[in-house]
Amino acid sequence: MGIYAALAGQTKAEVLAIYGGQGFGQSFKPALADLLVDKLGPVSERMRRLMADPAEIDRILAAGADAARVIAAPVLAETKRLVGFWPGR
């Protein structure tokens, strides 16, 4: 119920209102499988494309590292200042 509700953007109560009393195996289980395929299919396809292109993975990782450095630099500089390191070290 929780997985279906999260993926469908519904509350558990809403899901129960739709599928309650219909039998787990006859209505809810197939609906959950369809929803999972619908939501996770694009993720799986993207993963296949990335695995076929290691250079793209390297580019994505490098971009993430650059973004992390920008965020971390002022924090690291302030930490070094507080600890007593000379600027630039």
N, CA, C and O atoms as a DFTB+ gen file, in Angstrom:
356 C
 N C O
     1  1       0.815      -1.190       0.000
     2  2       0.000       0.000       0.000
     3  2       0.858       1.252       0.000
     4  3       0.612       2.193      -0.756
     5  1       1.874       1.249       0.866
     6  2       2.727       2.422       0.986
     7  2       3.470       2.736      -0.298
     8  3       3.567       3.897      -0.695
     9  1       3.996       1.711      -0.948
    10  2       4.728       1.908      -2.197
    11  2       3.788       2.441      -3.270
    12  3       4.117       3.396      -3.974
    13  1       2.631       1.828      -3.391
    14  2       1.661       2.280      -4.392
    15  2       1.277       3.730      -4.125
    16  3       1.264       4.554      -5.039
    17  1       0.964       4.040      -2.863
    18  2       0.537       5.395      -2.519
    19  2       1.621       6.410      -2.864
    20  3       1.325       7.466      -3.424
    21  1       2.866       6.100      -2.536
    22  2       3.965       7.026      -2.810
    23  2       4.152       7.239      -4.310
    24  3       4.308       8.373      -4.764
    25  1       4.137       6.162      -5.072
    26  2       4.352       6.275      -6.511
    27  2       3.171       6.930      -7.226
    28  3       3.353       7.609      -8.237
    29  1       1.982       6.730      -6.709
    30  2       0.783       7.287      -7.344
    31  2       0.462       8.691      -6.847
    32  3      -0.428       9.352      -7.381
    33  1       1.187       9.149      -5.819
    34  2       0.895      10.468      -5.269
    35  2      -0.427      10.498      -4.518
    36  3      -1.141      11.500      -4.523
    37  1      -0.738       9.373      -3.868
    38  2      -1.990       9.272      -3.115
    39  2      -1.674       8.899      -1.672
    40  3      -0.559       8.489      -1.347
    41  1      -2.672       9.050      -0.820
    42  2      -2.527       8.580       0.553
    43  2      -2.897       7.097       0.599
    44  3      -3.537       6.573      -0.313
    45  1      -2.485       6.440       1.669
    46  2      -2.860       5.027       1.833
    47  2      -4.376       4.884       1.905
    48  3      -4.939       3.914       1.398
    49  1      -5.031       5.854       2.536
    50  2      -6.491       5.810       2.639
    51  2      -7.138       5.884       1.260
    52  3      -8.134       5.207       1.008
    53  1      -6.584       6.696       0.371
    54  2      -7.124       6.804      -0.987
    55  2      -6.940       5.499      -1.752
    56  3      -7.826       5.068      -2.490
    57  1      -5.788       4.883      -1.570
    58  2      -5.532       3.605      -2.235
    59  2      -6.480       2.542      -1.699
    60  3      -7.032       1.752      -2.465
    61  1      -6.668       2.522      -0.397
    62  2      -7.603       1.555       0.196
    63  2      -9.027       1.793      -0.296
    64  3      -9.776       0.841      -0.514
    65  1      -9.400       3.046      -0.471
    66  2     -10.743       3.350      -0.967
    67  2     -10.948       2.804      -2.375
    68  3     -12.057       2.412      -2.738
    69  1      -9.880       2.779      -3.166
    70  2      -9.978       2.273      -4.536
    71  2      -9.952       0.754      -4.572
    72  3     -10.773       0.135      -5.248
    73  1      -9.012       0.146      -3.848
    74  2      -8.770      -1.299      -3.982
    75  2      -9.279      -2.130      -2.814
    76  3      -9.265      -3.359      -2.890
    77  1      -9.720      -1.507      -1.752
    78  2     -10.190      -2.245      -0.586
    79  2     -11.352      -3.174      -0.917
    80  3     -12.310      -2.776      -1.580
    81  1     -11.257      -4.406      -0.451
    82  2     -12.325      -5.380      -0.632
    83  2     -12.366      -6.045      -1.994
    84  3     -13.249      -6.865      -2.247
    85  1     -11.431      -5.713      -2.883
    86  2     -11.451      -6.299      -4.220
    87  2     -10.566      -7.534      -4.348
    88  3     -10.591      -8.212      -5.375
    89  1      -9.807      -7.819      -3.343
    90  2      -8.897      -8.958      -3.426
    91  2      -7.518      -8.509      -3.849
    92  3      -7.349      -7.890      -4.900
    93  1      -6.545      -8.818      -3.038
    94  2      -5.180      -8.365      -3.266
    95  2      -4.649      -8.837      -4.618
    96  3      -4.092      -8.044      -5.377
    97  1      -4.815     -10.103      -4.915
    98  2      -4.236     -10.680      -6.119
    99  2      -4.970     -10.333      -7.399
   100  3      -4.371     -10.362      -8.474
   101  1      -6.236     -10.010      -7.314
   102  2      -7.019      -9.794      -8.528
   103  2      -6.973      -8.363      -9.031
   104  3      -7.016      -8.139     -10.241
   105  1      -6.888      -7.399      -8.145
   106  2      -6.924      -6.020      -8.629
   107  2      -5.707      -5.202      -8.197
   108  3      -5.095      -4.508      -9.009
   109  1      -5.366      -5.291      -6.920
   110  2      -4.294      -4.422      -6.432
   111  2      -2.928      -4.828      -6.970
   112  3      -2.164      -3.979      -7.429
   113  1      -2.622      -6.096      -6.917
   114  2      -1.305      -6.568      -7.336
   115  2      -1.003      -6.222      -8.803
   116  3       0.080      -5.708      -9.084
   117  1      -1.910      -6.480      -9.737
   118  2      -1.647      -6.076     -11.123
   119  2      -1.528      -4.550     -11.283
   120  3      -0.719      -4.065     -12.073
   121  1      -2.331      -3.812     -10.533
   122  2      -2.261      -2.350     -10.615
   123  2      -0.916      -1.857     -10.089
   124  3      -0.332      -0.929     -10.650
   125  1      -0.426      -2.472      -9.018
   126  2       0.875      -2.110      -8.475
   127  2       1.983      -2.429      -9.479
   128  3       2.883      -1.616      -9.687
   129  1       1.920      -3.600     -10.096
   130  2       2.923      -3.980     -11.093
   131  2       2.922      -2.991     -12.264
   132  3       3.986      -2.572     -12.718
   133  1       1.751      -2.622     -12.746
   134  2       1.663      -1.656     -13.847
   135  2       2.241      -0.303     -13.450
   136  3       2.945       0.335     -14.233
   137  1       1.943       0.128     -12.236
   138  2       2.453       1.409     -11.758
   139  2       3.974       1.380     -11.630
   140  3       4.650       2.340     -12.000
   141  1       4.506       0.285     -11.109
   142  2       5.957       0.154     -10.978
   143  2       6.644       0.192     -12.338
   144  3       7.658       0.871     -12.502
   145  1       6.110      -0.522     -13.300
   146  2       6.682      -0.514     -14.650
   147  2       6.633       0.894     -15.228
   148  3       7.598       1.357     -15.835
   149  1       5.511       1.570     -15.039
   150  2       5.342       2.923     -15.560
   151  2       6.337       3.895     -14.938
   152  3       6.919       4.720     -15.642
   153  1       6.536       3.806     -13.624
   154  2       7.395       4.762     -12.917
   155  2       8.872       4.406     -13.022
   156  3       9.712       5.299     -13.130
   157  1       9.203       3.118     -12.993
   158  2      10.602       2.709     -12.976
   159  2      11.174       2.430     -14.361
   160  3      12.393       2.355     -14.519
   161  1      10.331       2.278     -15.347
   162  2      10.801       2.023     -16.706
   163  2      11.758       3.079     -17.213
   164  3      12.816       2.732     -17.736
   165  1      11.431       4.359     -17.082
   166  2      12.363       5.400     -17.545
   167  2      13.703       5.377     -16.800
   168  3      14.744       5.676     -17.384
   169  1      13.675       5.030     -15.531
   170  2      14.916       4.945     -14.756
   171  2      15.788       3.821     -15.304
   172  3      16.997       3.983     -15.472
   173  1      15.174       2.704     -15.576
   174  2      15.891       1.553     -16.120
   175  2      16.476       1.874     -17.490
   176  3      17.616       1.512     -17.782
   177  1      15.703       2.550     -18.324
   178  2      16.180       2.923     -19.655
   179  2      17.363       3.882     -19.557
   180  3      18.345       3.732     -20.283
   181  1      17.275       4.849     -18.680
   182  2      18.387       5.799     -18.488
   183  2      19.626       5.070     -17.996
   184  3      20.736       5.373     -18.433
   185  1      19.453       4.126     -17.105
   186  2      20.588       3.355     -16.589
   187  2      21.254       2.565     -17.714
   188  3      22.482       2.507     -17.784
   189  1      20.464       1.960     -18.587
   190  2      21.028       1.214     -19.718
   191  2      21.835       2.137     -20.635
   192  3      22.917       1.775     -21.097
   193  1      21.296       3.334     -20.892
   194  2      22.013       4.288     -21.751
   195  2      23.329       4.718     -21.110
   196  3      24.356       4.804     -21.784
   197  1      23.294       4.986     -19.811
   198  2      24.513       5.407     -19.129
   199  2      25.557       4.293     -19.089
   200  3      26.747       4.547     -19.276
   201  1      25.119       3.081     -18.849
   202  2      26.059       1.960     -18.784
   203  2      26.725       1.721     -20.144
   204  3      27.834       1.191     -20.208
   205  1      26.062       2.102     -21.207
   206  2      26.625       1.939     -22.544
   207  2      27.575       3.086     -22.908
   208  3      28.241       3.023     -23.942
   209  1      27.649       4.130     -22.077
   210  2      28.472       5.297     -22.384
   211  2      29.277       5.727     -21.155
   212  3      28.896       6.675     -20.470
   213  1      30.393       5.031     -20.869
   214  2      31.198       5.369     -19.688
   215  2      31.699       6.810     -19.686
   216  3      31.872       7.398     -18.619
   217  1      31.935       7.385     -20.859
   218  2      32.390       8.774     -20.911
   219  2      31.321       9.720     -20.363
   220  3      31.649      10.721     -19.727
   221  1      30.065       9.413     -20.602
   222  2      28.969      10.235     -20.070
   223  2      28.922      10.125     -18.549
   224  3      28.678      11.116     -17.860
   225  1      29.152       8.935     -18.032
   226  2      29.194       8.763     -16.568
   227  2      30.324       9.605     -15.990
   228  3      30.134      10.287     -14.983
   229  1      31.496       9.565     -16.617
   230  2      32.628      10.369     -16.151
   231  2      32.302      11.859     -16.196
   232  3      32.673      12.598     -15.284
   233  1      31.611      12.311     -17.245
   234  2      31.241      13.716     -17.353
   235  2      30.289      14.118     -16.238
   236  3      30.445      15.181     -15.636
   237  1      29.304      13.272     -15.962
   238  2      28.327      13.551     -14.906
   239  2      29.018      13.602     -13.545
   240  3      28.749      14.491     -12.737
   241  1      29.907      12.646     -13.300
   242  2      30.623      12.627     -12.022
   243  2      31.522      13.853     -11.870
   244  3      31.604      14.424     -10.783
   245  1      32.195      14.263     -12.942
   246  2      33.054      15.448     -12.883
   247  2      32.234      16.704     -12.608
   248  3      32.648      17.558     -11.824
   249  1      31.083      16.818     -13.245
   250  2      30.212      17.972     -13.008
   251  2      29.732      17.998     -11.557
   252  3      29.660      19.062     -10.942
   253  1      29.406      16.835     -11.018
   254  2      28.988      16.751      -9.622
   255  2      30.112      17.122      -8.672
   256  3      29.884      17.799      -7.669
   257  1      31.333      16.679      -8.983
   258  2      32.480      17.020      -8.146
   259  2      32.736      18.521      -8.178
   260  3      33.033      19.120      -7.144
   261  1      32.624      19.137      -9.358
   262  2      32.798      20.587      -9.462
   263  2      31.754      21.330      -8.636
   264  3      32.076      22.289      -7.934
   265  1      30.509      20.887      -8.723
   266  2      29.432      21.524      -7.952
   267  2      29.670      21.354      -6.454
   268  3      29.426      22.280      -5.682
   269  1      30.140      20.192      -6.040
   270  2      30.413      19.944      -4.622
   271  2      31.559      20.827      -4.133
   272  3      31.513      21.331      -3.011
   273  1      32.587      21.020      -4.963
   274  2      33.712      21.882      -4.583
   275  2      33.247      23.317      -4.342
   276  3      33.684      23.963      -3.390
   277  1      32.370      23.807      -5.198
   278  2      31.855      25.177      -5.047
   279  2      31.126      25.322      -3.716
   280  3      31.280      26.328      -3.024
   281  1      30.336      24.317      -3.361
   282  2      29.586      24.363      -2.103
   283  2      30.513      24.200      -0.903
   284  3      30.345      24.877       0.112
   285  1      31.490      23.303      -1.019
   286  2      32.356      22.974       0.111
   287  2      33.439      24.013       0.369
   288  3      33.888      24.153       1.507
   289  1      33.868      24.744      -0.653
   290  2      35.008      25.665      -0.505
   291  2      34.826      26.674       0.632
   292  3      35.731      26.806       1.456
   293  1      33.701      27.391       0.716
   294  2      33.581      28.349       1.818
   295  2      33.502      27.677       3.188
   296  3      33.991      28.223       4.177
   297  1      32.899      26.516       3.248
   298  2      32.804      25.785       4.515
   299  2      34.191      25.344       4.945
   300  3      34.552      25.479       6.114
   301  1      34.963      24.824       4.020
   302  2      36.317      24.378       4.315
   303  2      37.198      25.566       4.718
   304  3      37.986      25.460       5.658
   305  1      37.069      26.681       4.022
   306  2      37.853      27.866       4.359
   307  2      37.529      28.352       5.774
   308  3      38.434      28.698       6.533
   309  1      36.252      28.377       6.124
   310  2      35.854      28.811       7.470
   311  2      36.351      27.833       8.520
   312  3      36.785      28.249       9.594
   313  1      36.295      26.555       8.232
   314  2      36.794      25.543       9.172
   315  2      38.286      25.727       9.398
   316  3      38.756      25.685      10.535
   317  1      39.030      25.929       8.320
   318  2      40.478      26.145       8.455
   319  2      40.757      27.411       9.266
   320  3      41.681      27.442      10.080
   321  1      39.958      28.450       9.043
   322  2      40.140      29.694       9.801
   323  2      39.898      29.461      11.285
   324  3      40.662      29.939      12.124
   325  1      38.850      28.737      11.609
   326  2      38.509      28.472      13.003
   327  2      39.554      27.593      13.691
   328  3      39.833      27.761      14.878
   329  1      40.118      26.669      12.947
   330  2      41.125      25.776      13.513
   331  2      42.464      26.498      13.642
   332  3      43.304      26.111      14.455
   333  1      42.666      27.546      12.842
   334  2      43.881      28.313      12.945
   335  2      44.870      28.117      11.810
   336  3      46.025      28.526      11.926
   337  1      44.454      27.513      10.738
   338  2      45.344      27.367       9.574
   339  2      45.511      28.719       8.903
   340  3      44.610      29.556       8.931
   341  1      46.659      28.918       8.308
   342  2      46.902      30.142       7.552
   343  2      46.056      30.120       6.285
   344  3      45.844      29.055       5.705
   345  1      45.572      31.276       5.849
   346  2      44.803      31.308       4.593
   347  2      45.630      30.777       3.427
   348  3      46.839      30.996       3.359
   349  1      44.974      30.090       2.529
   350  2      45.637      29.564       1.347
   351  2      46.255      28.195       1.538
   352  3      46.843      27.652       0.602
   353  1      46.140      27.630       2.711
   354  2      46.705      26.282       2.939
   355  2      45.643      25.264       3.122
   356  3      45.944      24.087       3.322
